[in-house]
């Protein structure tokens, strides 16, 4: 018995979601050409209709934002060329085209030719930003290449007159559509550039279909714009319109009025700026004038100071000042010296020799008295001690011994006291000191001690 195979079961919404993802993933963007039928425009502003040919039809939707950019009014039976993405309207399970762009079918070939020529010129570097030239800050003379009877020239002149009336504007008339338009535009551009009269050339016209603007997609005109000796501004059609002249020009403006605003400054703002600059210039002038006046005064004062008369006057004043200071200094010095002399005189008087001699005489008398008294005391004391010492010395003196009949023998040669007979020899001379007087003796015999 075979096991039952589990089959996935999808809900209609899931299946529609898968189909939508498949359609949007495989057909991100498609171009379609067909006839409009069942056209409706509800209050939301969205457009709903069917594009059909002889064998099939496709539902289409063009939402309000894209519908507002259309340059024509769609209607049933009109042949159109549209670009959009294929998706699924899940509420009815039908696929439909959500359009992003739509134009009348006759423009398809022109659009393809435009894209091809644009790509080729871009590859040559004709549209490179590095090639474009800056416009002058203030345009003095402007050449406007356009139709003299179109709304574009009126808008340009009106804006220029309002913003900057001083600008010289010359309208260079040409046909802006038709078979001869491209040749007229090319010829006028070349002649205006070669004339040297204009600071800037403005190439402009109002809006229209791709076919109406086709003269501005001429290859020769684009190359002439890129090689013009004068900067060129292109303002062709509305903001959503682009032409080869826009890409080749040095500046592209979305509308003719916008081109006029870009070319010239606002005179009111410019006047305000000029007034501010004038006020700043005047303030700077006044500051500079005041600085110069101050430097002039300082120079005059220095010059006056260098005049001999002024220098003599200044020297005289300085001499008087110094003389006064010198007199004051001398007087102060004399006063100080006099005061010091008085002090010294008083001090000298106190130190007069007579005073000092009297004082010294009195002191000398006192000291003499004290010295005499002290001397007598010391003399008495010394006499007493001397007498005592003399008595003691006499009692111990050899003279006292000599007085008792003894003598002191000395060697006559060197005066040595002889204590032993061995100290002399026979015939040696000996001095004998007696209590009274002395004797010179000669040794006749020597007897040694036992």
Backbone torsions as a table, in degrees:
resi	resn	phi	psi	omega
1	UNK	NA	125.2	-178.8
2	UNK	-79.0	144.0	178.1
3	UNK	-73.8	144.1	-180.0
4	UNK	-67.8	132.2	179.3
5	UNK	-84.8	125.7	-179.9
6	UNK	-79.7	122.0	-178.4
7	UNK	-103.9	137.6	177.3
8	UNK	-71.0	136.6	-179.7
9	UNK	-116.0	122.2	-178.8
10	UNK	-107.6	148.5	170.7
11	UNK	-84.5	157.6	178.9
12	UNK	-55.2	-39.6	-179.0
13	UNK	-65.1	-38.5	178.6
14	UNK	-67.0	-40.6	179.3
15	UNK	-64.8	-41.9	178.1
16	UNK	-63.5	-38.0	178.9
17	UNK	-64.4	-41.2	177.4
18	UNK	-63.5	-42.3	179.8
19	UNK	-65.3	-38.5	179.2
20	UNK	-64.4	-44.4	178.7
21	UNK	-62.2	-38.1	179.4
22	UNK	-66.5	-43.1	-179.3
23	UNK	-65.7	-48.6	-177.1
24	UNK	-68.0	-29.5	178.7
25	UNK	-75.2	-33.7	-177.2
26	UNK	-90.6	-26.7	-176.9
27	UNK	-127.0	74.3	-177.3
28	UNK	-64.3	-38.6	-179.1
29	UNK	-155.8	133.2	-179.1
30	UNK	-135.9	152.7	170.8
31	UNK	-103.3	140.3	-179.4
32	UNK	-141.4	141.8	177.0
33	UNK	-124.2	132.7	-179.2
34	UNK	-170.5	-175.9	-178.6
35	UNK	-101.5	136.0	178.9
36	UNK	-75.6	135.1	172.5
37	UNK	-145.9	161.2	-179.5
38	UNK	54.7	39.7	-177.3
39	UNK	-71.4	134.2	176.4
40	UNK	-143.7	147.1	179.5
41	UNK	-135.9	93.5	-178.7
42	UNK	-73.4	179.5	-176.9
43	UNK	-64.9	-21.1	179.5
44	UNK	-66.5	-18.8	-177.6
45	UNK	92.9	-9.5	176.4
46	UNK	-73.5	154.3	177.7
47	UNK	-112.9	131.9	177.2
48	UNK	-126.8	133.3	-179.8
49	UNK	-164.5	179.3	179.4
50	UNK	-121.4	136.6	171.8
51	UNK	-103.9	128.0	-174.5
52	UNK	-136.8	158.7	167.1
53	UNK	-126.7	-161.4	-174.3
54	UNK	-72.5	-12.9	-175.5
55	UNK	-124.3	-15.1	-176.5
56	UNK	-154.3	171.7	177.8
57	UNK	-146.2	154.1	-179.8
58	UNK	-134.7	133.5	176.1
59	UNK	-75.2	140.9	-177.8
60	UNK	-132.8	152.4	175.5
61	UNK	-136.1	132.7	175.9
62	UNK	-125.3	109.6	-173.4
63	UNK	-74.9	166.4	-167.9
64	UNK	-57.6	-43.3	-177.6
65	UNK	-60.0	-43.3	178.7
66	UNK	-74.6	-32.5	-179.4
67	UNK	-66.0	-31.3	-179.6
68	UNK	-68.1	-18.1	-178.9
69	UNK	-88.6	-5.5	-179.7
70	UNK	-65.8	141.1	178.0
71	UNK	-100.5	11.0	177.1
72	UNK	-145.5	166.0	-179.9
73	UNK	-101.9	109.8	-179.1
74	UNK	-63.4	151.1	177.2
75	UNK	-155.6	162.1	178.9
76	UNK	-62.1	140.1	178.7
77	UNK	88.8	-5.1	-179.1
78	UNK	-84.0	135.0	175.2
79	UNK	-83.9	127.2	-177.9
80	UNK	-133.6	159.1	172.8
81	UNK	-116.8	124.1	-172.7
82	UNK	-130.1	153.5	175.9
83	UNK	-126.5	134.6	-179.1
84	UNK	-168.3	-175.8	180.0
85	UNK	-114.0	142.9	-177.6
86	UNK	-86.6	129.9	-179.9
87	UNK	-146.0	-179.1	-177.3
88	UNK	-117.2	129.3	173.3
89	UNK	-88.0	98.7	-167.8
90	UNK	-66.3	-26.3	-177.5
91	UNK	-62.3	-34.2	179.3
92	UNK	-111.2	-4.1	-179.7
93	UNK	69.8	31.1	-179.3
94	UNK	-119.2	141.9	174.8
95	UNK	-83.8	153.9	-178.5
96	UNK	-151.3	166.4	175.9
97	UNK	-103.5	125.0	171.2
98	UNK	-97.1	109.0	-171.1
99	UNK	-84.7	146.6	175.1
100	UNK	-111.7	-22.5	-177.8
101	UNK	-152.5	144.7	177.5
102	UNK	-151.2	136.9	177.9
103	UNK	-142.0	163.8	177.8
104	UNK	-64.2	145.6	-170.4
105	UNK	-60.9	-28.7	-179.2
106	UNK	-64.1	-19.5	-178.7
107	UNK	-82.7	-8.2	-175.0
108	UNK	-61.2	-50.0	-179.9
109	UNK	-64.7	-39.0	178.3
110	UNK	-65.1	-38.6	179.2
111	UNK	-63.1	-42.7	179.5
112	UNK	-64.6	-42.2	178.7
113	UNK	-64.9	-38.9	178.5
114	UNK	-61.3	-47.4	-179.0
115	UNK	-63.6	-40.5	179.8
116	UNK	-65.2	-45.6	179.8
117	UNK	-67.2	-38.3	178.0
118	UNK	-62.1	-43.7	179.9
119	UNK	-63.5	-42.4	-177.7
120	UNK	-66.2	-44.5	179.4
121	UNK	-67.9	-34.5	177.1
122	UNK	-65.7	-38.9	178.2
123	UNK	-63.7	-29.7	177.6
124	UNK	-76.2	-9.5	-178.6
125	UNK	86.8	13.7	-176.8
126	UNK	-67.9	-24.9	-176.2
127	UNK	-104.4	10.3	-176.1
128	UNK	-63.0	139.4	-179.9
129	UNK	-66.3	-29.5	-179.3
130	UNK	-66.8	-21.3	-178.6
131	UNK	-82.9	-20.8	-173.1
132	UNK	-74.6	145.7	-176.1
133	UNK	-103.1	145.8	176.7
134	UNK	-73.3	149.5	177.6
135	UNK	-80.6	150.8	176.0
136	UNK	-64.0	148.5	-178.1
137	UNK	-62.9	-40.7	178.2
138	UNK	-127.4	114.6	179.3
139	UNK	-84.0	126.0	179.8
140	UNK	-91.1	-41.9	-179.9
141	UNK	-135.6	128.1	-176.5
142	UNK	-117.2	131.9	173.3
143	UNK	-103.2	121.6	-178.1
144	UNK	-106.1	110.2	179.7
145	UNK	-93.3	106.3	-176.2
146	UNK	-167.7	-180.0	175.4
147	UNK	-76.1	131.7	-178.7
148	UNK	-71.8	-11.9	-177.0
149	UNK	-110.4	2.6	-177.5
150	UNK	-83.3	167.2	177.8
151	UNK	-71.0	-25.6	-177.0
152	UNK	-63.4	-44.1	-177.5
153	UNK	-67.7	-34.1	177.7
154	UNK	-66.8	-42.0	178.5
155	UNK	-63.1	-43.5	-178.0
156	UNK	-63.2	-48.2	-177.8
157	UNK	-65.3	-37.2	179.3
158	UNK	-64.2	-46.3	-178.8
159	UNK	-67.2	-41.1	180.0
160	UNK	-64.7	-42.2	179.1
161	UNK	-65.1	-34.2	179.9
162	UNK	-75.5	-40.3	-174.3
163	UNK	-84.8	-38.6	-172.9
164	UNK	-151.0	81.4	-175.4
165	UNK	-63.7	-19.0	-177.5
166	UNK	-73.8	-13.5	-176.8
167	UNK	-70.6	134.4	173.4
168	UNK	-86.1	120.4	-177.7
169	UNK	-117.5	128.4	175.3
170	UNK	-121.4	122.7	177.2
171	UNK	-86.0	123.4	179.3
172	UNK	-104.4	100.4	-168.7
173	UNK	-72.7	136.6	175.3
174	UNK	-149.6	165.3	170.4
175	UNK	-83.7	132.3	-176.4
176	UNK	-101.1	0.9	171.4
177	UNK	-158.3	158.5	-176.4
178	UNK	113.3	177.6	-173.8
179	UNK	-67.7	-36.2	-177.4
180	UNK	-90.6	-1.9	-172.9
181	UNK	-62.7	-47.5	-176.5
182	UNK	-60.7	-41.6	-179.9
183	UNK	-66.8	-40.3	178.5
184	UNK	-65.1	-42.2	178.4
185	UNK	-60.8	-44.7	-179.1
186	UNK	-63.3	-46.2	-178.3
187	UNK	-64.2	-45.3	-179.1
188	UNK	-64.6	-40.3	179.2
189	UNK	-62.5	-43.8	-178.9
190	UNK	-66.8	-42.8	-179.5
191	UNK	-67.7	-40.0	179.9
192	UNK	-66.4	-40.3	179.6
193	UNK	-67.3	-38.4	-178.5
194	UNK	-75.4	-19.6	-176.2
195	UNK	-70.6	-28.6	-177.9
196	UNK	74.3	11.6	-177.2
197	UNK	-83.6	-23.4	-166.4
198	UNK	-114.4	143.3	173.9
199	UNK	-81.6	-34.7	-179.2
200	UNK	-145.1	147.8	173.4
201	UNK	-114.5	133.6	178.6
202	UNK	-111.2	120.7	178.7
203	UNK	-104.8	116.7	-170.9
204	UNK	-152.3	159.1	169.8
205	UNK	-166.4	169.8	179.8
206	UNK	-80.2	-175.5	-176.2
207	UNK	-74.8	171.4	179.8
208	UNK	170.6	-176.9	178.7
209	UNK	-75.3	173.1	178.2
210	UNK	-60.3	-36.5	179.1
211	UNK	-68.0	-37.6	179.2
212	UNK	-66.1	-33.1	-177.6
213	UNK	-91.6	6.6	-168.9
214	UNK	-66.2	-27.3	179.5
215	UNK	-60.9	-27.8	-179.5
216	UNK	-83.9	0.8	175.0
217	UNK	-104.4	14.4	-179.8
218	UNK	-69.9	134.2	-177.4
219	UNK	-64.6	-43.2	-179.6
220	UNK	-63.6	-38.4	178.1
221	UNK	-65.3	-41.8	179.0
222	UNK	-61.3	-42.2	-179.8
223	UNK	-68.5	-36.6	178.4
224	UNK	-66.3	-37.5	177.5
225	UNK	-63.3	-44.7	-179.6
226	UNK	-64.9	-31.7	-178.4
227	UNK	-97.7	8.7	-177.6
228	UNK	-65.5	137.3	176.4
229	UNK	-71.8	-12.7	-179.0
230	UNK	-114.0	137.9	176.7
231	UNK	-56.1	140.8	-176.0
232	UNK	-120.7	133.4	173.7
233	UNK	-111.6	133.1	-179.6
234	UNK	-114.5	128.9	176.6
235	UNK	-138.8	85.1	-172.9
236	UNK	-112.5	119.7	175.0
237	UNK	77.9	-154.8	-179.6
238	UNK	-94.6	-177.0	-175.8
239	UNK	-62.3	-31.6	-177.5
240	UNK	-84.7	-7.2	-178.5
241	UNK	-89.4	137.6	176.1
242	UNK	-132.1	138.6	177.8
243	UNK	-132.2	166.3	179.0
244	UNK	-64.4	-30.1	176.9
245	UNK	-65.2	-32.0	175.8
246	UNK	-63.1	-43.2	-177.9
247	UNK	-72.2	-33.7	-177.1
248	UNK	-81.5	-23.5	-175.6
249	UNK	-69.9	161.3	177.2
250	UNK	-72.0	-24.9	177.0
251	UNK	-149.1	134.6	176.9
252	UNK	-108.7	128.2	176.8
253	UNK	-108.7	142.1	-176.8
254	UNK	-67.4	-29.5	-179.2
255	UNK	-143.8	162.4	175.2
256	UNK	-58.0	-41.8	178.9
257	UNK	-63.4	-40.9	178.1
258	UNK	-63.9	-36.5	177.6
259	UNK	-61.7	-42.4	179.1
260	UNK	-63.2	-38.2	178.9
261	UNK	-69.2	-32.9	179.7
262	UNK	-74.6	-27.3	-173.5
263	UNK	-79.2	-31.5	-174.1
264	UNK	-129.4	152.2	176.0
265	UNK	-79.7	164.1	175.3
266	UNK	-75.3	121.1	-175.5
267	UNK	-63.4	-33.8	179.3
268	UNK	-65.5	-47.9	178.1
269	UNK	-64.5	-37.0	179.9
270	UNK	-66.5	-41.0	177.1
271	UNK	-62.8	-41.0	177.4
272	UNK	-62.7	-41.9	178.0
273	UNK	-64.4	-40.8	178.9
274	UNK	-64.8	-39.4	177.5
275	UNK	-63.4	-42.1	177.6
276	UNK	-62.5	-44.0	179.0
277	UNK	-65.2	-38.3	177.5
278	UNK	-63.3	-41.7	178.6
279	UNK	-64.3	-41.1	178.7
280	UNK	-65.5	-39.4	179.6
281	UNK	-65.4	-41.8	179.4
282	UNK	-64.9	-42.0	177.8
283	UNK	-62.9	-41.3	178.3
284	UNK	-65.2	-38.7	178.7
285	UNK	-63.5	-43.7	-179.9
286	UNK	-64.4	-41.4	178.3
287	UNK	-63.2	-42.1	-179.9
288	UNK	-66.7	-39.6	179.0
289	UNK	-64.3	-42.9	179.0
290	UNK	-63.8	-40.5	178.9
291	UNK	-64.0	-42.0	179.2
292	UNK	-66.1	-39.6	177.9
293	UNK	-62.8	-40.6	178.5
294	UNK	-64.3	-43.7	177.6
295	UNK	-63.4	-36.8	178.6
296	UNK	-65.3	-42.7	178.0
297	UNK	-62.4	-43.0	179.3
298	UNK	-63.4	-40.6	178.3
299	UNK	-65.4	-39.4	178.9
300	UNK	-63.9	-41.3	178.1
301	UNK	-64.6	-41.1	177.1
302	UNK	-64.5	-39.5	178.8
303	UNK	-65.1	-41.4	177.6
304	UNK	-63.0	-37.7	179.4
305	UNK	-66.2	-22.1	180.0
306	UNK	-87.2	-8.3	179.7
307	UNK	-68.8	137.7	-178.7
308	UNK	-57.7	-39.8	-178.4
309	UNK	-62.9	-45.2	180.0
310	UNK	-64.8	-40.5	-179.9
311	UNK	-65.8	-38.2	177.3
312	UNK	-65.4	-42.7	177.7
313	UNK	-60.7	-44.8	179.2
314	UNK	-63.4	-39.6	177.9
315	UNK	-64.7	-40.6	177.2
316	UNK	-62.2	-45.2	178.6
317	UNK	-61.4	-41.2	179.2
318	UNK	-66.4	-37.9	178.9
319	UNK	-64.2	-43.3	177.2
320	UNK	-61.0	-43.6	-179.9
321	UNK	-61.9	-45.2	-179.4
322	UNK	-67.3	-37.3	177.9
323	UNK	-62.2	-45.2	177.8
324	UNK	-61.0	-43.5	179.1
325	UNK	-64.6	-37.2	178.9
326	UNK	-65.6	-44.7	178.9
327	UNK	-60.4	-44.5	179.4
328	UNK	-62.7	-39.3	-179.3
329	UNK	-67.0	-41.4	179.5
330	UNK	-64.6	-44.3	179.8
331	UNK	-61.3	-42.9	179.6
332	UNK	-64.9	-39.8	-179.6
333	UNK	-66.4	-42.7	179.1
334	UNK	-63.1	-42.0	179.3
335	UNK	-62.1	-42.1	179.9
336	UNK	-66.4	-40.8	179.8
337	UNK	-65.7	-40.9	179.2
338	UNK	-62.8	-42.4	178.8
339	UNK	-63.9	-40.9	179.2
340	UNK	-66.8	-38.3	178.2
341	UNK	-63.9	-40.6	177.2
342	UNK	-59.9	-45.3	179.4
343	UNK	-62.1	-41.9	-179.6
344	UNK	-68.0	-36.4	178.1
345	UNK	-63.4	-44.0	177.6
346	UNK	-61.8	-43.3	178.9
347	UNK	-65.6	-38.7	179.3
348	UNK	-67.8	-36.9	178.0
349	UNK	-63.1	-39.9	178.3
350	UNK	-66.7	-22.5	-177.8
351	UNK	-107.9	27.9	-179.4
352	UNK	-65.0	143.3	-178.2
353	UNK	-59.3	-34.1	-179.1
354	UNK	-61.7	-45.5	178.0
355	UNK	-62.4	-43.1	-177.0
356	UNK	-69.6	-38.0	179.1
357	UNK	-64.5	-42.0	177.4
358	UNK	-60.6	-44.6	-179.6
359	UNK	-65.7	-40.7	-178.7
360	UNK	-69.5	-36.0	179.5
361	UNK	-64.1	-43.4	178.8
362	UNK	-64.5	-42.2	179.1
363	UNK	-67.6	-37.1	179.4
364	UNK	-65.4	-38.6	177.0
365	UNK	-62.1	-44.4	179.5
366	UNK	-63.1	-44.0	-179.2
367	UNK	-67.2	-35.5	179.2
368	UNK	-65.3	-41.5	177.4
369	UNK	-63.6	-45.0	179.7
370	UNK	-65.1	-36.6	-180.0
371	UNK	-67.2	-41.5	179.3
372	UNK	-63.3	-46.0	179.9
373	UNK	-61.8	-44.9	179.5
374	UNK	-64.5	-37.4	-179.3
375	UNK	-67.4	-41.3	179.2
376	UNK	-63.6	-40.3	179.8
377	UNK	-65.6	-43.5	-178.7
378	UNK	-68.4	-37.9	180.0
379	UNK	-64.9	-43.8	177.5
380	UNK	-61.0	-45.1	-178.6
381	UNK	-64.7	-43.9	-179.4
382	UNK	-66.7	-36.0	179.0
383	UNK	-64.0	-42.8	178.7
384	UNK	-61.6	-46.2	-178.7
385	UNK	-67.3	-37.0	179.9
386	UNK	-65.9	-41.5	178.7
387	UNK	-62.9	-41.5	179.6
388	UNK	-66.1	-43.7	-179.3
389	UNK	-68.3	-36.0	179.0
390	UNK	-64.8	-41.7	177.7
391	UNK	-63.1	-45.4	179.0
392	UNK	-63.5	-42.9	180.0
393	UNK	-65.8	-37.8	179.5
394	UNK	-65.4	-37.2	178.4
395	UNK	-67.4	-28.2	-178.7
396	UNK	-99.4	-6.9	-173.4
397	UNK	-74.3	143.5	176.0
398	UNK	-63.2	-22.3	179.8
399	UNK	-63.3	-36.6	176.8
400	UNK	-62.8	-37.8	177.8
401	UNK	-67.3	-40.5	178.7
402	UNK	-63.0	-33.7	179.1
403	UNK	-64.3	-20.8	178.7
404	UNK	-91.7	9.9	174.4
405	UNK	106.6	6.5	179.1
406	UNK	-91.4	162.9	177.3
407	UNK	-134.9	160.9	178.6
408	UNK	-116.7	123.7	-178.2
409	UNK	-97.2	136.6	179.1
410	UNK	-130.6	145.9	175.2
411	UNK	-69.0	127.6	-176.3
412	UNK	-68.3	-17.9	-176.9
413	UNK	-81.8	-44.9	-174.6
414	UNK	-126.6	2.3	176.7
415	UNK	75.8	16.8	-179.9
416	UNK	-74.5	140.9	175.5
417	UNK	-73.3	129.1	-177.9
418	UNK	-92.5	125.3	180.0
419	UNK	-115.4	-9.1	-177.5
420	UNK	-144.6	147.4	179.4
421	UNK	-69.4	-17.4	-179.5
422	UNK	-74.5	-10.7	-177.8
423	UNK	-79.8	-11.8	-179.7
424	UNK	-129.2	163.6	176.6
425	UNK	-120.7	171.1	179.7
426	UNK	-61.9	139.1	-179.5
427	UNK	77.4	4.3	174.9
428	UNK	-73.8	149.1	177.9
429	UNK	-89.1	138.8	-177.2
430	UNK	-136.4	135.8	175.7
431	UNK	-98.2	133.3	179.4
432	UNK	-112.4	118.9	-179.3
433	UNK	-92.7	120.8	-178.0
434	UNK	-107.1	174.8	178.0
435	UNK	-61.3	-32.7	176.6
436	UNK	-134.4	108.0	178.2
437	UNK	87.1	-174.6	-177.3
438	UNK	-147.6	162.8	-176.5
439	UNK	-130.9	144.0	172.3
440	UNK	-99.8	123.5	-175.6
441	UNK	-118.4	155.3	173.7
442	UNK	-119.7	137.8	-178.2
443	UNK	-81.4	121.6	177.2
444	UNK	-99.5	-27.7	-175.2
445	UNK	-151.5	149.2	-177.8
446	UNK	-124.7	126.0	179.8
447	UNK	-118.9	121.6	-179.8
448	UNK	-78.0	154.1	176.8
449	UNK	-76.4	149.2	-179.2
450	UNK	-75.8	NA	NA
